């Protein structure tokens, strides 16, 4: 009998799914009072991925910080009872603002366990098992972080009954009315980050990062009237132009490719309306440099260096020229696309592949021994989550193309039907702030302007690369150059949305000169008399090179002394 039981035990153990963090013992309840327990399920990956999963987790933590506000609570005792203890931490109550201040995410993550991890490659069963685990933990709403849930969200919606499922970065097309879908217009984020990076990178070379003082070589060549030979800030080879490359994990038009297309659109617009113009700029010491802006090079493209300065060089590229074929750490290093960008000496690389931002930063093959390209991060502000002072990666982030996961997620959770009540000690609280605004059964598509942006600091933030291991948003090299709420930028944003949407369903249809030139022509048709180099952020919503230098000089090192 004992042998039989041993055999049966072994058989059961063998049959157990290796997928999510699932246990046979009774699951521990999620943090939160009844009616406010939100459990997140990862997008097949580590919760500490420094990208989408971790950003979604932070959104749950942020939501837990201010639950009391939607119930109209203004006293500390009740607020502390309603909010997540892990979110509040050791924060003190602010009697004037009626809240506990800002979340300390690092400390909150040590205590918050409102998530279930799905292992990479575990398949549909990994996701469904994870949903069941979340439900067993008493979830009043479950939060599905990412498009990999697309094939199983129907199961989650059915299992949750009348309770809300929030589907982040994907569109639910089933027959249930309890799903809130959140989608981003990430072509806007890609363009925003791209324009920020291009403005920063095409300034005359400075004596050091963001010093505000032009390099003597740039000043000397300007004095010699060598306007086409002025070294620029973003060139690691001291050239007069910069080369920009990019790659995604897997081709998904509205989750990966949209970011990349936005950057391509920024590059092509810059080459058309800015490159070729001769401008005069003054540094913080009143040194003047006159130079001609050069075309940006498409590092993914075919042909010679000069040929890659033409958008036509990207036509007919294959999937391996754009994608690493996965989102796993190390996947880009093993692919052909990232090594190609290093071989082509891309000064700036934009990886849209989760943890593979680290692949770019740590790449150490022959072409990367000395050549360390700048990086545009993705999804979250990656200079904070990945930048490291000890190895200098904090000084390689120009900006990040950001899905404002926290803003969009909190917006949806506050309007989730199953989170409209809370029960504490037999007392029922009802949502007074968003009553009548529930969004179940709807697709939220960029509802607010800050959902698809760059993480560049404002011109009021002094540049600070960080010290003692503390890296903040101020470590981003670039400052904001786009405000989609104003003037010309409103037109640009609409053209980005419409043309990307109309440019086909396959990557080679929109990663093409036809699509990108169409965008440029449509923008120029609307903005016929625009002087792009002189454009001002505060007036027109987009900074030209002259205004950008003025904005940057407000934050440079010299002015901090």
Secondary structure, 3 states (H helix, E strand, C coil): CHHHHHHHHHHHHHHCCCCECCCCCCCCCCCCCECCCEEEECCCCCCCCCCHHHHHHHHHHHHHHCHHHHCCCCCHHHHHHHCCHHHHCCCCCECCCCECCCCCHHHHHHHCCCEECECCCCCHHHHHHHHHHHHHCCCCEEEEECHHHCCCHHHHHHHCCCCEEEEECCCCCCCCCCEEEEECCHHHHHHHHHHHHHHHHCCECECCCCCCCECHHHHHHHHCCCCCCCCECCCCCCCCCCEEEEEECCCCHHHHHHHHHHHHHHHHHHHHHCCCCEEEEECCCCCEEEEECCCCEECCCCCCCCHHHCHHHHCCCCHHHCECCCCCCCHHHHCCHHHHHHHCCCCEEEEECHHHHHHHHHCCCHHHCCCCCEEEEEECCHHHHCCCCCCCHHHCEEEEEEECHHHHHHHHHHCCHHHCEEEECCEEEECCCCCCCCCCCCEEECCCHHHEEECCECCCCCCCCCECCECCHHHCCCECCECCCCHHHHHHHHHHHHHHHHCCCCHHHHCCHHHHHHHHHHHHHHCCCCCHHHCCHHHHCECCHHHHHHHHHCCCCHHHC
